């Protein structure tokens, strides 16, 4: 029988099939193992990132009532209003015994600088609030946020002085301090204010 006959070629093909099938099964198994390993490594990496940076998913806040006295807001020129002082007045209302310039400056530092922009946007959208008041939930400053997350009972932690720590404890006792999910972590980029930075700002700030 000729070696070139169809019968002989078919026998050779049939004889090679088991080897091909084994090779295909090994290749498939290697692929599955590689995928499982990749998913496992990714899961470990995400778990590690979450454990290390889980505090970044929450922000410390303070809930304050802001008064919009008509004599302090020009309804015809809302842009001329000192919104920063409106926020600061809400802090002074909490601690009326704080009178010195230095202590006031420290007291004002407890709230994020973003507060004034929130108040301004609210008034511009709701001018009827002039003459009344509204309760806001502001971000606390990054120093307050770090100190609370580190454990506010540690008198030596953070960059705040003793007065600032005492005020924060008082606000906590009054139920004014709280926390919220840090949506800005995913929505915003870098910022000069750490408490307002998004995920890239938080990542870069960790180096």
N, C-alpha and C positions, 0 to 999 in steps of 0.2 A: 504494500500500500504506500502510495506516495506521501511524503511528509507534508506536501502542500495541499493535501486533500481537505475538504471542508470538515470531514469527520475528525481528523487529527487536530485541526485548529479549534474545534469545539471542545475537544477533550482538554486541551491546554487551558482554554478559557475557564472551563468548569473547575479544573484543578486549582486555578489561581483565585477563584471566588472566595473561598474561606479565608485566605490570607488578606484579601482586600476588605472583607467584612470586618475582620479583626482590626485592621488598620483604621477603618472608619470608626469603629467603636472606641478605639483608643483616642483618636482625634476628638471625638465628641466628648469623651470623658475628661480629656485635658481641658477642653473648652469650658465645660461645666465647672471644673475645679477652679479654673482661672476666674470665672465670673463670681463664684462663691467667695473666693479669696478677696477679690476686688471689693465686693459688697461688704465683707467683714471688716476690711481695713477702713473703708469709708465710714462704716458704722462706729468703729472705734475712734476714728478721727473726730467725727461729729460729737460723739459722747465726751471726748476729751475737751473739745472746744466749749461745749455746753457747761461742763463741770468747772472749767477755769473761768469762763466769762458769764456764768448764769446771772450774776448781779447786773450785768449790762442790759438784761431784758426787762428790768424794772427801774423806774425813776422815783425818787423821793419828791413828794409834792406837799404843798401847804394850801389850805382852803381859807381864803380871806374875803371878807365883805368890803367892797370898795364903794365909797360914797361919791355920788356925782352932784355935788352942790352946784346950783345954778350960778352962783357968784364966782365959781372957779372954772366954768366952762362957757366959752363963747359959742352959742349955737350957730352963729353965722360964720364962725371961723374955727372949726373944730381942730384944724391943724395947729393952731396957736396954743392949744391947751397943754399944760405940763402934766402929761399922763404919768410920768415917773413919780412926781410928787403925790399923785392920787394913790399910787401903790404904796408909797412910803408912809402916807398918812394911815393906811390900813394897818401897817406894822406899828406905827406909833400908838394907835388906838389899843393895840394889844399890850403895849408896855408904856403907859403914860409917864412912868417915873424915869424913863430914859430921856435925859435932857441935854447932856453935853454933846458937842459936835462930834467928838471922836466916838462916843458910844452910839450915837445915831448912825454914823457911817458904818460901824460894825453891824448894827441891827439891820440896816438896809442890805448888807451883803448876804443876808440869809436867803434872799429870793433871787431867782434868775433874772438876768437883764431882759429876757424875753417877755416878762410880765407886762411891761409898759406897752409893747406892741400888741399884745392880746387885748389889753384894755382899750387901746385906741381903735383897733379893728371893731371891737364890740360896739363902742359908742358911735362910730361912723355908720354901722349897720343898724343900730337901734338908737337913734337920737332921742326917742321918747323917754329914755332912761334918765335924761338930764333932770335933776331935782330929786332923783330917787337913789337906789343902790342896786348892786348886783353881786352875787357871790361867785368868785372865780376859784378855780383850782390851778394854781401856778406851779411851775417847776421850782424846786428848791435849788440853791446854788450847788455847784459841783462839790465844794468843800463840805457842805451839809450832807449831801448824798453819800460821799465817801465815808464820812465819820459815822453816819447811821449804819451803813452796810458793814463797816468794820466792827461795830458793836459800840453803841453810844455810851456804854458804861465805862469804857476805857478812857480815863481822863487824860491820857498822854497821847492818844492817837489823833491824827489829822492836823490840819493847820489852823483850826479855830482857837480863839482864846477862851478863857474861862467864862467870860460874860456871854459869848456867843453860844457856848455849850449849854449854859444855864437857860438861855432863852429857848433853845431848841427843845430842851427837856420840858420846859413849861408848855410849849406849843404841843408837844407830844401828849402831855397830861390833859390838855384841853381838847384833844382829839382833832387838832388842826393839821398836824403832820400826818401824811399817809403815803401811799405809793400807787403807781399805776403802771400798766404795760407800756413799755418804751416803744411805741410805734415809730417814732422818729429814727430809731436804730436801723430800720429798714428803708425809711422814706427819704432821709436826708444824707448829705455828704459830710465833709469836714466842716468844722466851725471853730471860731476862736473861743467859744464858750463850750467847755467839755460836756455840760449837761444837755446841750442842743445838738451835739454831733451825732451823725448817723454811723452806720456800721464801718465805713472806711475810716472815718475820723477816730472811732474807738480802736480800730485795729492799729492805725498809725500811732495813736497815742499810747499804745502798750509797748512800743519799742523805745 
